[in-house]
């Protein structure tokens, strides 16, 4: 199933600075933010800045490497800030299988 990318999705707007967010860090390739509607303490999102990527399945190996390189940094930051013993890393590939997953922009939670 191919998922069409929506260039006006909320995460694209956050990356462009059109929608406010609480940024944890930003690099040339990603933006890490706190979720506006957290399910758990430390609920954060890692957003790829690459254009047109609706799901992880659309990532080139270079884009995936740049995103996943920062995943460890985000996981460690969440763990340190919350004092939790571990973290859950979630990647939804199919839209609609998780609440509020209709963004059409690849994110890691």
C-alpha positions, 0 to 999 in steps of 0.5 A, spaced: 500 500 500 502 506 497 501 512 502 501 519 499 505 524 502 501 530 504 506 536 504 501 540 508 501 535 514 502 538 521 509 535 522 511 539 515 509 545 518 512 544 525 519 543 521 518 549 517 516 553 523 509 555 521 506 551 527 510 552 534 513 546 538 517 544 543 524 542 540 528 538 544 534 538 538 535 539 531 540 537 526 541 538 518 536 532 517 531 531 523 527 535 528 526 532 535 520 535 539 515 533 545 509 530 543 503 536 543 498 530 546 503 525 550 501 518 552 506 517 557 511 522 560 517 524 555 513 522 549 517 525 543 517 525 536 523 524 531 521 528 524 525 527 518 526 533 514 527 529 508 521 532 503 516 527 501 517 521 505 510 519 508 513 512 511 519 509 513 518 505 507 519 511 502 526 513 506 532 512 502 538 508 505 542 515 506 535 518 509 534 512 514 541 512 516 541 520 518 534 519 522 536 513 525 543 516 527 539 521 531 534 516 534 539 513 540 540 521 542 533 522 543 532 515 546 537 517 551 535 524 552 528 522 554 531 516 559 535 521 562 529 527 563 524 522 565 528 517 569 525 511 566 528 504 566 527 504 558 524 507 552 519 504 547 520 506 540 514 506 535 514 506 528 507 506 525 507 504 517 500 503 516 496 510 517 490 509 521 493 503 525 494 507 531 490 513 534 492 520 531 497 517 525 494 520 519 499 525 519 502 522 512 509 524 515 514 519 517 515 520 524 519 515 530 515 515 537 
